[in-house]
Amino acid sequence: MPNDTLNTIEAREQRLRWALLLRSWGHIPTPLRLPHERRDCDETNVTKKPKFAAWPDFPMPSEPMLRQWIVSEGRNYGLLCGERSARLCVIDFDNLEAWEEWRLTAPAEAKETLTIASARGVHLYVTINELPAHKLKMAQGGGDVLTTGAYVVGPGSIHPSGATYRVTNDYAIRRIESLDEMRLPIEKKPAPLLPAHQYAHRGDVALGSAPSLARIAGVVDAFRAAVEGSRNSMLLWSACRCFDEGMSRSDVIAILLPVSLALGLSESESLTTIASAERQERRASSPPPAQRGASPRSRLSPRERQQQRRRGR
């Protein structure tokens, strides 16, 4: 459990109250893992990570479910960001210096919203009509703007260091038209982040160019619509298309595995199918025997082969 000496019944009940309040505002809580639920011997900060691999598609939990997770089991909880979660957007200041620098110049009304002190910095909660399509980075390592495809550890939870995610300003969450109203020092180049159904708990996944991202989005949407009896074959097709785009195996797993689990396929079955797709693409990209002595430049990459097919060669 998160820091047993601090995770008292009173602390859990307080955590539950915040989770239920945020749920009543339309924001989706999701349970986080317990310390013994480590999935890798070297894994750290386990109690900040989602219990379920398919957390981006997690439904709104009931009050008894939240009580079981938070009070009975002593778990932390996270809150989904983005459109599904009442358009929640969390401004995550990584350190107090970045927070203080912004606070000195920000409009007074921008600061009148739910504010949480994290272990090192500050979380500022807003809901946005013009929701950013992906996570944004603040300048000079000041932090991130979390939106669709991200989650934040909820108030009342306990950080692995022992610090509590503490409410410092209990205003209702402010609704704004666009992020411009917050006057944040946003980097010009956004950090890559996929839509929720293409996002996995391991972190951000960079796909390269916008056309590539759009093609992958179409592939994943087609997989999500697979009916029973065709899900495994659709996973194979989707994985082949992703490998054909030049993606790495880890990125293909990160994008397709959460969708596969949500559709009811097992993790082992899904990973086996993805590995099969990778082998197929390797065979397809191998030169015939007469070309195996050719120079590397004469061999086409998966992306080059795809471009040739599109040109009708």
Stockholm file with secondary structure:
# STOCKHOLM 1.0

chainA/1-313         MPNDTLNTIEAREQRLRWALLLRSWGHIPTPLRLPHERRDCDETNVTKKPKFAAWPDFPMPSEPMLRQWIVSEGRNYGLLCGERSARLCVIDFDNLEAWEEWRLTAPAEAKETLTIASARGVHLYVTINELPAHKLKMAQGGGDVLTTGAYVVGPGSIHPSGATYRVTNDYAIRRIESLDEMRLPIEKKPAPLLPAHQYAHRGDVALGSAPSLARIAGVVDAFRAAVEGSRNSMLLWSACRCFDEGMSRSDVIAILLPVSLALGLSESESLTTIASAERQERRASSPPPAQRGASPRSRLSPRERQQQRRRGR
#=GR chainA/1-313 SS CCCTTTCCHHHHHHHHHHHHHHHHTTCCEEEBCCGGGCSSTTCCCGGGSBSSTTGGGCCCCCHHHHHIIIIISCCCEEEECBGGGTTEEEEEESSHHHHHHHHHHSCGGGGCSCEEECSSSEEEEEEESSCCSSCEEBGGGCEEEECTTCEEECTTCBCTTSCBCEEEECCCCEEESCGGGGCCCBCSSCCCCCCGGGCBTTBCCCCCSHHHHHHHHHHHHHHHTCCTTSHHHHHHHHHHHHHHTTCCHHHHHHHHHHHHHHTTCCHHHHHHHHHHHHHHHHHHHSCCGGGTTSCGGGSCCHHHHHHHHHTTC
#=GC SS_cons         CCCTTTCCHHHHHHHHHHHHHHHHTTCCEEEBCCGGGCSSTTCCCGGGSBSSTTGGGCCCCCHHHHHIIIIISCCCEEEECBGGGTTEEEEEESSHHHHHHHHHHSCGGGGCSCEEECSSSEEEEEEESSCCSSCEEBGGGCEEEECTTCEEECTTCBCTTSCBCEEEECCCCEEESCGGGGCCCBCSSCCCCCCGGGCBTTBCCCCCSHHHHHHHHHHHHHHHTCCTTSHHHHHHHHHHHHHHTTCCHHHHHHHHHHHHHHTTCCHHHHHHHHHHHHHHHHHHHSCCGGGTTSCGGGSCCHHHHHHHHHTTC
//
